[in-house]
Amino acid sequence: MLQLNIWDKHQRKKWNFVNVYGSAQDEHKNEFLAELANFCGTNKDPYLVGGDFNIIRFANEKNKGGGVHRHSGLFNSIIDSQELIDIRMTGGNFTWSNNQEIPTLEKLDRCLISKDWEDIFPKVMVYKLHRDVSDHNPLILTTCSDQSLRKLSFRFESSWLKHPDFIPTVKTIWEKPCHADSVVGRIQSKLKRFKQYFKGWGFNILGEQRKKRNMIQEELLVLEQLEEDGLLVLDQMHRKSFLQSEMLKILNEEEQYWFKRSHNTWLHEGDNNTQFFHRIANGRKRKNTIISLKDGDTVIEGDENLLKNATEYYKMLFGPAPGNAFALDPSLWREDQKVTLEENDALIRPFSEPEIKEALFQMEKNKAAGPDNIPIEFYQTCWDFVKTDIIELFEEFHNGLLNVGRLNYGIITLLPKIQEAERINQFRPICLLNCLYKLITKCLTLRLEKIDDKLILMNQSAFMKGHNIMNGVMALHGNPA
């Protein structure tokens, strides 16, 4: 049993939610029911108890004979003595199936509420949804409260890359004539057209997917109701299996959608953890939302005031300080530590298509995009027809004609360093840059990597490929003063 103490800010009341998972083994059911009875008997607040109890209450909660379970009487006694309300479920009679050819169906899942909880939410209802791949039906509890929808802006979805119409549609948009004063302007105009089209395209795809999912859910529910009345014929069984496979494809796309928003790195895609990723994404949003900050004894609130405070702080922290300009004496480096003419020619040579492509496909996927909301996967997937503009971009950069300022801008995101961060210095600034600018720096980095051992001493142990920051600690302990 998992107990949550909840403060409802709309009702301005406290209540408890208890999520239960009853033991499937008979020898542990008495212990589970004793814990349930203890909670219900000692709790003073309104409460809701829901989950998989693994016990039926009445004989009609099982499609086969055999009567009630030997623990059903004790379970019913707890419900009656505590005056709990077993919310009537709509959408079917059973919540579990053993998924056999001749299935056993039982009602093992339910929601129980106290009377004072019903006083707070008098319109509460429980809906049964279809089974996707689990042997249990999910239950939806609703208090019938209205929820407003917020307006959504453009957001690139990784699931688009798997759609068969994605590449042909992007290619058509990209190859339309575009008049601009520079290659940067041309690329930005094409990206703008892409986002304008795919914002609506994405909503249409999402709407079609939701419509398809609803149709599958309704048909699965009909088949399950037929299954409750009697055995399914062979064609109906095949149809049910097909619908479940189609639902699994939709769930995989939804999982990818929420996986991207969760930024979770230890659980991989393909595990069908859509709800887990959804919760992580919501948790990240709550954690990263800044409501107020403290500056000394002053509390700063409001978006404009928070933005002003952060801007002034980071300008002072990262801005140029007067009087710190100095020149390095070239004699500080030995001849063998200097770049040779051949190495210099390699560093300043024009960029080639294979070099740009290699750098592009080395960049990590599923990373936060910059201000233009275009991730690196877009350029990797569409390389065959976007490469002409990207190569021309590098040519202008090499010839000193590129206005880098049109690419070198970003969004600063503040991530809390500690729990309950309340001051600006307790946040870590992360700058999100456009992918094309990062691609330029990636190509330059790959060129420098070939001679970095010559230019940078091993003493620089941090932020260097092949070096370990712990080497500095080991050197310090190995050479006592």
N, C-alpha and C positions, 0 to 999 in steps of 0.2 A: 504494500500500500504506500502510495506517495501522496502526502498532504500538502496543499498549497493554501496559504492564508492570503485572501484577496481583498483589496480595498477598491470598491467600485466608486470611482470619482463622480459618475453621473448620479447614482443613487445615494452617494455619500453614506454607504453602509459597508461593513465588513462581513465577509462570508467565506466559507471554506470549500475547497474542491478536493476530493479524494479520488485519485485514480487507482483502481484495483486490478490486480491480476491474480485470480484465485488459483490455488494449486490444482493441477490435473491429477495428482496422486491422492487416493482416498485417505491414506494415512496422515496427510497434512491438512485436510479440509477442516477438521475440528479446530486446529490452531488458527487457520485463516478466519473462520467464523468467529472465534473468540476475540481476535484482534478487531474485527469489524464491529462486534457488539460493544467492545470497550470504547471504541471511538464514538459510536453513536450515543452511548450512554453518558459519556463525560463531556462531550462537546456542547458549548453553550451558544454558539453562533449558528446562523442559518448555514446549511451545507448541502452539497451535491456530491453524490457518490456514483461513479460510473466506471465501466470497463468490462473486462472479461471475468465473470464470477465463476465460470466453469461448473455451474450448478443450474439445473432447471428447477422451476417452481412447481409446475403442474404437468400432468401427463400429456396434455395437448401441446406442450412445448417441444415435443419430439414426434417425428413423423412415423416412427415405428413403435411397436408395442414394448412392453417391459415396465410400464408404470414409472413412477417418480423415483428419483435417487434417494438413497437412505439418509442423505444429509438435507434433503429438500424440506423436511419438517422443521429442522432447526433454523434453516435459512428463512422460512416463512415466519417463524416465531420472532426472529429478530426484527423483521420488517413490520410485523403487527404490533409488537411491544413498543417500538420506537415511533409508531404511527408514520412510517415512511410511505411516500407515494411512488409507486412504480409507473413511470410515465409511459403511456400507451404508445407503442411504436407503429408508425405508418409505413407502408411500402412492402409488407410481408410479415410472415409469422416466425421465421427462423433466422438466426444470425451466423450459423456455423454449418459447414458441410465437410464430410470426409473425402469429397471429390472422387468417389468411387463410381463404377458403372451403375450400381444400385445404391444411391447415396443415403447416408444417415444424416438427417437434418435436425438441428436442435437450436433452441434459443438460449445461448450462454451469455450474451452481452445485453446489458440494460443500464438505465440511468434511474437512480433512486434519489428523491429529494425530500427534505424536511418540510413541514408545513409552513414554517416561517420563511423558508427560501421561496416557496410558491407564492407567498404574499408579496415578495419583491418582484418576482417575474411570473405574473399570473398567466401569461400567454405562451409559456414554454411548450415546445414541441420537440419530438425526436423523429428523425427520418432515417430510414434504412436505405443505404446505397447498395449498388451491385458489388459483387466480389470481382476484383481484377485478377490478381495472381495469388492472393492470400486465401486461406480457408475460412476466414471470418469476413462478414460484411461490416464495413465502416458505418458508424452511426453519427449523424449530425444532430446536435442539440442547438436549437435556436430560441432566443427570447423574443423573436419577431421585432427586433429593433431596426429602424432604418439606418442605412449607412450611405454616406455620400461618396461619390467617385471623384478622384482628382484628375485634372487634365494631364495627359502624358505627353512628353516631348520625344524627339527622335532618340532611339537607342538601338545600336547595332546588336542583332541577336546571332549568336554562333550557329543556332539551328538553321538559319537561312542558308548556310553554306551547303547543307545536305539537300536542299530543295532542288529538284531537277530544272526549274526555271530560273534559278538564281544567276548562274554564269551567263546564259544567253541574254537575259534582261539587262544585266550590268554592262555587257559588251555593247549592246545596242545604245544604251545611254552614253557610254564612254566615247563611242566612235562618232557621235553626232558632231557636226561642225561647232567650233567654239572660238570666238574671237576675244583675245585678251592681249594685254601689252607685254606679257612675259610668261614664261613657262609656269611660274608659281601661280599667276592669276588664272591661267588655263586649267591647271590641276584643281585649284580651289573652286572654280566655276563648275567643273565636272563633278566634284564631290558634292557641291551644293545641289546640283540636279539629281544626283544619286539619292541624297538624303530626302529631298522633297518627294521623289517618287516612292522610295522604299518605306517612308513613314506610313503612307497609305497602304502600300503593298503588304507591309508587315502586319498592320491591323486587320487587313482582309484575310491574310493567312491565319492569324490568330483567331479571327471570327469563324473561319471555316473549320479550324481545328476544334474549337469549342462546340460548334454545331454538330460536327461528326462525333465528338465525344458524347454529347447529350443523346444523339440518336443511338449510339452503341449502348449507353447506359439504359435507355428505355427498353431496348430489345433484350438486353441481358436480364433486366428485371422481369420482363414477360416470361422469358424462358425459365427463370428461377421460380416464378409462381407456378408455371406448368409443372416444374420438377417437384414442387411441394404437393401438388394434387396427384401426381403419378409419375411413372418413369417417362423419360424423354425417348422419342424414337431416334433411330440412327441419324437421320438427316438433321434433327434438332441438336443432337450432340455434336455433330460436325460443325453446325452453324455456331454453336456456343464456343467451341474451341477456336474457330476463326475470329469471332468477335473479341475473344480474350487476347489473341495475338495482335490484333489491330490496336486494342487498348494499350497493350504493352509498348507498342511503337510510340503512341502518343505520350505515354508516361516517360519514356526515355527522352523525348524532346523536352518535356517539362522539367525533367531532372537536370538536363543540360542548362536550361534557362535559369533555374535556381542555384545550380552549382556555380555558375558564373557570378551570381550576386553574393554567394556566401563567402567567396575567396578562401574556401577551405582547402588545405593542401595535403592533409593526411588521409582523407577519404577520397577514393578515386571515382571517376565517372563509371556508369554501368552497374552501380550497386542498387539501383532503384530506391534511392533515399531522397525522393523529391521533398517529402515533408521535412526531413532532417535539414536539407539544404535551405528550405524555406524558413525554418526557425532560425538557422544560423544567420541568414540574410537579415531577417527582422531584428535579431539580436545585435548585429553589427550596426544597423541603422540607429537603434536606440542608444547603443554605446557611444557612437560617434557624433550624435547630435549635441551641439553646444547650445545650451539654453542661456547660460550666463557665465561671466568670468569675474574674478576679483582682481583689482589693481590696487594694492595696498589694502585699505579698509573700504574702498569703493566697490560696489557691485555694479557691473556693466551688463545691461540687458538690451535687447532689440538688435535686429540684424545690422542696421547701419552703424550703431555704436560698437558692436563686436567687430565688424569689419574694419572700422577706423582704428580700434585698439590694436588689432593684429597687424595692420599695415604699418603703423608707426613703430611697433616693436621690431618687426623684421627689417624695416628700413634702417633702423639704428643698429641692428645686429649684423646684417649682411652688407650694408651700404659702405661705400669707401670712406676710410678715415683719413683726414688730412695729415700730411707730414710723414707718411710711411713709405713713400716711393724711394726705391734704391736700385742701383745698378750692380750687376754681378760682374766680377772681373773674369775675363775669359781664361786667365792663367790658372783658375781654380781646377780646371780639368786637364788631365794628361792627354797626350796625343792619342793613346789607345782608347780613351773614353769619349772621343769626339766622333761625330758622324763623318764617314768618308764620302767622297764625291759620288761613288757608285750607290751608296746607301741613300744619299740625298736625292739622287735621280729617281730611285725607286719610291721615295716618299712623295715626290711632287709630280710623278707621272700622271697622265690623264686616267680617269677611272674607266674600266672596261665593263662590259655587260656581265661576264662571268664573275668578276669581283663583286659587283653590286648584288648579283643574285645570291652568291655565297653568303654575303653578310645578311641579306634579307632573311634567308631561310635558316640562319643560325639564331635569329632573334626568337625569344620565348613567346609561346602562345598564351592565351587566356590571361593577359595582363591588362591592367586598366588603361583605357585609351586616353588621349589628350583632349584638348578643348574641342577638336573637330569630331570627337566620338567615333573615329574610324580606327579599328584595331589592326594590328599587324597581320592577322589572318586574312583580312580583305586583300592586301597587296600580295600576299603569298598565293592565295587562291586565284586571283585575277592577273597574275604576273604576265601571262602571254599577251594581253592587250593593253596593260597599263605600263609595261616596261619602256615603251618609246618615250613617254612623257617623263618617266623617272630618270632615264639615261640622259635626256636633254637637261633635266634639272641638275644633274651632276656635272654636265659640261659647263653650264653657266657658273656653277660653284667653283669649278677648277679655273675658269677664266676670270674670276673675280667680278662677275656680272650679276650674281645672285643677291637679291635683297634678303639676307638671312633673317632680318627682323620680322619678315612676314611668316616665318616658320618658327623662330625661336621665341615662343611665348607659351605659357603653360598655366595650369591651375594648381594652386597650392592647397593641399588637403592637410588638415591637422589631425593627427592620430594621438590619442592619449597615451602617455608613457606609464602612468600609474592608474590605479583604481580611483574613481571619484576625482579626476583632475579638475581643478577649478581656477588655475592661473595659466597665463599664456605660455610661460616657460615650462609647464608640465606637459606640453604637447610637442610632438615631433612633426615638423613640416615635411611633407612629401610633395614634390613637384611633378605633375603629370604633363608630359610634353607630347607634341604631335609625333606620330610614327615616322614621318619623312625626315624630320630633323634628327630623330634618334638613329635613323638609317645612315645619315651622313656621318654622325659621330661613330657609329659602329664600323664603317669602312675605314675611317681614320685610325681607330683603335687597332683594327686588325693589321694595319700597316706598321704601326708603332710596336706591336707585340714582337715583331721579328728582330727588333734591336733594343728592346726595353732592358734586357739584362746588361747591355753595354752602357745604357744611359742612366739607369737607376740602380743604385747599390743595393746589396742584399740587406743592408740596415733598414731599408724601407720595407717592413714586413707586412704592413696592412694595405688592403685594397690593391694588391698585386697578384696576378694569376701565378700560381706556383709558390707563392709565399704564404706563410701562416702568421697571423697576428700573435700567436702564442710564442713564436720564436723570440720576440723581444723580451717576454717574461722569462723564458728559459735562459737567455743570455744574461739578463740582470741577476738571476739567482746563481748562475755559474761563474760570475765575475764579481765577487763582493768587493766593495770599496775598501 
